[in-house]
Amino acid sequence: MKESSCRSWIDEELAGCQFADARLDRRFRTLVARLSEGIGESIPMACQDWAATKAAYRFFSNERVSERQILEGHFQATRERFQATAGTALVLHDTTEFSFQREKTQPIGMTGLTCSGGEKKGRPRMHTVCGILMHDSLVVTLEGLPLGLAAVKFWTRKKFKGCNALKKRINPTRVPIEEKESMRWIENLRKSTDLLSEPQRCVHIGDRESDIYELFCAAQDIETHFLVRTCVDRLAGDGGHTIQDQMSKAPVEGEHSIEVRDSKGNPSTAVLEIRYQRLRILPPIGKQKRYPPVMLTVIHAQERGTPKGRDKIDWKLITDLPVTSLSEAVQKLQWYALRWKIETFHKILKSGCRAEDSRLRTADRLLRLVAVFCILSWRIFWMTMMNRSASSAPAVIAFTATECRLLDHLVPDRGGDGVRNKPLSSYINKVARLGGYLARASDPPPGNIVMWRGLSRLTDIELGFQVAQVVGN
């Protein structure tokens, strides 16, 4: 395998992986390197020959290999990067689905049912969606730099029932959380907090699906923090009123302006009226014997007026953190806004690595492949965000000397400036320009798409350069 940043960063990122034997470890590292060099390509295209392709298929079908073993080294590297930082870090939690086109769903499983049109009599035609689900926890700094994944859970659904059908049989609020699919939120909260080992530095962030009373209590038990978007109007105070009743009486503490875009991308300014209040929150009636009341802060940010071309902003957040001023409330809103980073990570997984295009036949094999893609997707995301949050860092943390020389030759510095020891941002921009980034003065920083295109081209160019050296000698 050629000497490149691919090999060096892989050795560092996978140092904590442990497999059943050394041969599996070598095969895994070679496989990650090949897939990294051919991001978005199929396994045969990335491996280039039948022997390497067959070795990849054997690895993914090996019952002695689990997705936990594949990600173990990355988890440890995430912890090391977290420990190298100071202050608060955000742990973003979310769930995504991977759908696959298969004639038979049994080998993979299902994620649910979807409408595929209507029948002649007007009834909707339903069909099973074949696929797997992933619930992951991404650690980011307050500047938005992704430090890596701290927990990942994969699963499929053996059978699917709609919410309305479920409510006809049982009251879901009385079902223990351990018997629900939503238990994944609490499991990942505990696993990620345990991995990072500093619970007081962590703020766990989730969307409305994470508005779970058991999660509030679990975070309190392990002495960590959370900030989630609430959708449940819970009982508050002495139980005679709800959160909504209390917040409707709370005064507007101030206003905050943000820039937003409508469905056509047109920018505008939204003025948010912000309320916040510390409240005593009660557990659901059916669970009051199991869980105690908790003191939480509710933040309500509502846009003034009615915007055109987009939905009105109406955020209701709940957190265990105290909020005593408008600036602290705005800070929590900004933290929650960073939740979109995990959506971007999922986009890289699906659009960059093209995880849903895989033709592997079983769920176990697909889980192992997606676990590898998680590492590669984080790498692309990290390089993109390093350019924005740590642009003055040395280039050596991401590129080898050979790659820097090739980039300097392929993408000369504008204005003839040949300064030595250029920062990381200079070389990231050059990689992005290989991927189609124009780098005009008015252009925003390069995004993930041009980065994975540029990295793929750089890999091909470096391979050609090394082949030319061998032939020349």
N, C-alpha and C positions, 0 to 999 in steps of 0.2 A: 504494500500500500504506500502511496506517495506521501512524502512529508508535507503536511499542510496544516492550516489552522483546523481543518476538519479533524485530523488525527489528534492534534494536541488538545483541543477542547474536549474531544470525546474521552480521551484518557483521564482528564481531570473530572469530567462530569460523571463518568461511570465508575470511578474508583471504589465506590462503596457497594457495587453490585456483587452478589455472591450467588453462584449457580452450583449445581450438583457436582460438576467437574470442570476442570480448566478448559477442556475443549469447547464446552458450551459458552464459556466466557469469551474465548477468542472468536468464536463464530458470531456471538452477539455484537462485539465491537466492530467486526468487519461488516456486519449487516447494517449497523447504524451508520457507519462511514459511507457505505454505498448508497443508502437511502438519502443521506444528507447531501451527497453529491448529485442526486437526481430527484430533487424535491418535486413532487407532483407527478412523477413518472410511475408506471406500473412496476411491480417487482421484477419481471423479466427485463424491462428496459433499464432499470437501475442497476441490476446485477450484471447485465451485458452478455453472460454466457450461461450455458445450461448447468454446468457444475455449480456455479455460485447461486443460480436460481433454485436449483434443487436443494442446496444447503439452506437457503432462506425458508423454503417451504417446510423442510424438516424441522427447523427451529420453531416456526410458528405452530406446528402440529405436535411438538414435543410436550407430553403430559408432565414432564418434570420442570417445565418452565411456567411461571405464573406472571401475571401482569405486575404483581407486587415486587417480584424479583427484578423485573425490567426497570421499574421506577425507583427502586431502593436507592441506587446511587444518586439519582437526581434529587430525591428527597433530602439526602444528607448534604448535597451541595447547596440546596435551598437553605437549609439550616445554617450552614457556614456563611452564606451571603447575608442572611438575616443577622447573625451574630456580629458580622463586620460593620453593620450599620448601627445608628443610635436613634433613640426616640421611638415614636409610635410607628407601627407598620399596620397596613390594612390587609386583612385576609378576606378575599372576595370569594363568595360561594355562589354556584349556579349549576343548573342541570341543562344538558343538551342531549339531543337525540341523533343517532346515526341511522339513516334509513337505507335499505338495500333492496334492489330489485331481484326477487327470487320467486320461482314457481312454487316452491315448498317452503313454508315458514318454520317447520319443525327444527331443522338443524341450527337455526339462528335464534328464533324466538320472535316476539312481537312487541311493539311499543303501544299499539292502540288500534282504533278503528277510524276510518276517515270516509267521507262521502266522495264517491267517484262519479256522480251524476244522478239522474233521476230515471225511474222506470216509466213505462207508458201510463201507468195508473197514477203517477205523480209521487210515488213513494221514493224516498232517497235510496240509492244503491250504495251499500257499505262494503268496504273491503279491508282486509287486515293489512296493517303496515308492518313490514318485516324489518327488524332492526334491534339495536341495543341502546341503552341509556347510560349516560355518564354524569356523575355528580362530582365536581372537582372544586378544589380550594386553591386559589392563586394568591401568593403573597406579593404585595407591591409596596413601594415606598410612598410617602405622601406626595412625591413628585411624579408618581406614576410609573416608576421603573419596576418591571416585573422581576422579582428575585427567584421565582420558580414555584412549582406546585408543592403543596404541603400534604395533600390527601386527595385520593381519587377512589371513587366507588363505581363499579360497573354492575349492571343487572339487566335482565329482560323480564317481561311479564308473561307468565304461563297462561293467564286468562285475563280478559279485560271486561270490566263492567262500567257503564257510564255512571256519573255521579248521581243522576236522578234515580237510576235503578238501585244503586247502593242505599240511598236514603229511604227507599221504601221498605228495606229489610231491617236496617239498624240506624241508630242515631250516631253518626260518626264522631260527635264530640265526646261520647262515652267509651269509645274504643281506646284501649291503652296505646300510647304512642309506639311501644315496642312492636305492635302488630300492624303498624301503618308504614306505607312507603316513605312517608315524610320523616321517618326515623333517620334517614340518610343525612339530614341537616345536622342533627345532634351528633351522629357518629363522626362526621367530618369536622365538626367544631372541636370535639374532644381529641381526635387524632392530630389535627393540625396544631392545636395548642400544645399537646404533649410533645410533638416533634420540635417545635420552636423553643420550648422550655422556659419561656419568659411570658407568662400569660398577661401580666399587667401592661406589656408593650403592645399587645395585639387588640385590634378592633375588628370584629367579624361583621361583614356587611353582606346583606342578602335582600332580595326583592320581596314582594308581597307574599310569595309562597313560603317564605321563612318566618312569617308572623305566627310563631308557635309558642304557646305559653311554656311548654316543657323546655324549649330552647332557652328562654329567659332564665329559668331555674338552673339549667345545666351550666350556663355561663357563670351564674352566681356561685355555684358549687366549686368550679375550678378557678374562680377568681380572675376571669378574663372579661372583656368588654364586647358589646355588640351594638350595631346600628342597623336597623332594618326598616323597610317601608311597611307600615301597618295597613291592614285592610279589615281588621276585626274591631268592631265597636264594643270593647270589653266593659265590664262593670268596673267602676272606680269609686274611690272614697269608702263610704260605709256600705256600698252596694245599692244605694237608692238612686243612683244616676250612672250614666255611662261616660266614656272618654269624650264622645262627641258633645254631650250636654255640657261638660266642663269646659272644653275648648271653645265652644261657641260663645262663652261668657268671657274668655280671656281677651285682654286688650291687645291691639297690634303694637308690638314692641319696636317696630321699625320697618324700613323697606330696604330691598336689595335689588339692584339691576343686573341682569345677565343678558348676554347675546345669544339668541336662538335662531334657528332656521326653519322655514316652513317646508312643506312636502316638495317644493320645487327648488329648494336650496337657497331661497332668498333670505338674507339676514334681517333681523329686527331686534329691538330691545324689549325685554319683558321686565316689568316691575313687580316684584314679589312682596306681598305683605306677610310679615313673619310674626307668628305667635309661638310662645313656648311656655310650658308649665310642668312642674314636678308633681306627679300624681301617685296615689296609692292604687295599684292595679290589682284586681282580684282574679283568681283563676276561674275557668268555666264552672258552672254550677255542679256539673257531674263529677268534677275533679277537685273540689275544694277540700276533701278529706286527705288528698295525696299531696297537694302543693300549697305553699303558703302565699300570702299576698307579697308583692314586690313593689319597691319604690322606683319608678321610672320617669324619664323626661320625655314628653311628647312635643314634637316640633311640627308646626303646620305652616307651610309656605304656599300661599295661594296667589295666583297672578291677578293683578288688578285689570278690570276690563275684560273684553271678549276679543281674542285675537282672530285674524283672518288667515285661512289656509292651514291651520294646525289646531291641535287640541290645546285647551287651556291647561296651564301648569297647575297642578294641585297635588303637592307632596305632603304626606303625613308620615313622619318618621318617629320611631320610638327607640330609646336607648337607655342604658343604665348610667351613662355618663352625665354628670351635672352640667347644666347650661344656665349661666347667670347673667349673660349679656348678649346683645345682638351679634357681636363679633363671634362669640362662641357658637351661636346658632348658625350663622353663615358658614363657619368652619365645618360644622357637621354636614351641612348641605353639600359643600364642596367635596367632602370625603365620600358621601353617598354617590355623587356624580361620577367618581372614579370607578364605580361598579361596572361601567361600560367597558372597562379594560378586559374583563373576562369574556365579554361578548366578542371583542376583537380577537382574543385568543382562540375562541371557538371558530371564528371565521377563517383564521389561518389554518386550523386543523382541517376544515372542510374544503376551502377554496384553494389554499396553498398546497397542503399535503394531499388533498383530494381523497380523504379517508373513505368517503362513501362510494368511490369508484372501484374499490377493491372487490375481487372476485373470489376471495377465500370463502370456503363453503360452510364453516361452522362458527358458532359464537365464540368459542374458546380461541380459535385462531385469529378471529377479527379483534378480540380484546387485546391480544398480544401485539398485533400490528398497530392498533390505535394507541397503545401505551408507548410504543416507539415513536409514533408521530407526535405524541405529547411533548417528548423531549425536543424533537426537531422544531416544533411550532414555538416552544418557549424560546429556543435559540434565535429564531428569526425575530420574534417580538422583542426580545431583550436587545438585540442589535439596533432595531429601529428606535426604541425608546432611549437607549444609551446616547444616541445622537441628540436627543432633546433635553435629557436631564443631566448628562455628564459628558458634554461635548469636548471638554478640554482634557479628558483622560488620555493616557498614552495609547497609541495604536496597537502596541504589543499585546494588550489584553484581548484583542479580537482577531488580529491578523499576524501572519508570519512575515519575516523579512522578505521572502520570495514574493508573497502576495503584494506587499507594499511596493516592491520594485515593479512588478507587473502593472499594478494600478497606476503608478506614476508614469509608466511608459504608455499605457493605453489611454489614460485620461489625464492629459497634462494639466497642470495648474493654470488657471486663467490669469492672464497678465504676465505670463512668463515667470511667475514667482516660484522658484525651486527651493523653498526653505526646507531644511532638513528637520527631522524629528517633528513632523506635522502631527497635530492631535488626531484623536480617533474620528472626530466629526468629518475631517477632510477625507479620510478613506471610506467612511460610510457613504458620503455623498458621491464618491467616485464609483462605488459598487452600485448605488442607486442609478447613476447615469448609465451604467452598463445595462440596467433594466428598463431604461426609457425615461428616467427622471430628467427634466430639462434644466433644473437648477437655475431658473431665472430669479432675479432679485425679488420679484413679487410672489414667488412660489412658496407654499408652506414646506416644512421639512418633509423629506421622503417618507412614504408610507410602507406598509408591509408588502404590498403587491410588487412594487418596483424592487424592493429589497430581495425577495426570493427569486425574482427573475435575474437580478444582477448577480446574486450568489451562484446561481446555476451556470450562468455564462462564465463567471470567474473560474469555477471549477473546471469547466471544459478547456478554457484557455490555459490554465496551469498544467493540466494533463498534457496538452499539446506541447507546451514549453518543455516539460520534462522528457517527453518522448523525443523531441528534437535534440535535447542534450545527449540522450543515450545514442541516437543515431549518429550524431556528430562525433562522438568519441569512438 
